[in-house]
Amino acid sequence: MTSISCIITDDEPFARKGLEGYVAKAGFFDLKAQCEDAMELGMVLSQQPVDLLFLDIQMPHLTGVDFIKSLANPPKVIFTTAFKEYATDGFDLDVLDYLLKPISFERFMKAAFKAKDYFDLRSSNNDTNYLFVKSDGKLEKVVFDEVLYIEGMENYIVIHTANKKIITHSTLKAFADKLPQRRFLQTHKSYIIAQDKITSIEGNMLNVGQHQVPVSRQLRDQVMRTLINER
């Protein structure tokens, strides 16, 4: 991956300035915007999706933690905060890292390389056409071209193909990170669909042959933009 698009959000101008300098020095980030609070960040994200957020936790009106919880499909996050007690909340949200202020450049780069490794791995998945999952006591090969959609059911997912269903222990979020991003689209907190298998769209339902996959109200605009741009 050549660059990681990102946004810095912090209500302290000095903190934003410091992170801006670190991001520039790292060399593999593409800084798209800087925001003063979560409300501004929400408006920016609606127009400019990014890979990664450098996000302060304690901010006026809405905390960084509550903001991430409000998103159906948030970008990856590196939290920045002066308060150690928020660390547990951050890691419960599957964030990439947690930086305690004042942030040294050495500690920032440790988090930056963790992000780079994550996105490099996700990018490499785009170059393969299958993966193996553990199902019913054996490793089952999942060929991406054969997948119609994936359904999340708490700590299990069901991978639907034209010929069978494969059930494996995973969260939908964890499995989504293993999929080729350009080929699959999350339409709902419990559903991911193969874009090239969509045969028609009816209201808030996507038809995949004889199957229907719902589109949530929260993700509808994003889903429709993606599908229209793909066609």
DADA-V80690 format. One line per field, one symbol per residue. phi: phi as a letter, one per 20 degrees, with the letter a starting at -180 (. if undefined). A space follows every 50 residues. Layout:
phi = ???
This chain:
phi = .fbdfbcdcaedgffffffgffgfffncddfeaccebffffgffffdbfc fbdecfeecfmbffffffffefbfffcdfcaedffegfgfffemffacde ffeefffgffffffffffffffffffeddabdceblnbededegfefeac decleccdeedfdadddbfaeffffgfeefffdccedafdbccegfefea ccldcdecmedcdfdfgfdgffffffffffd
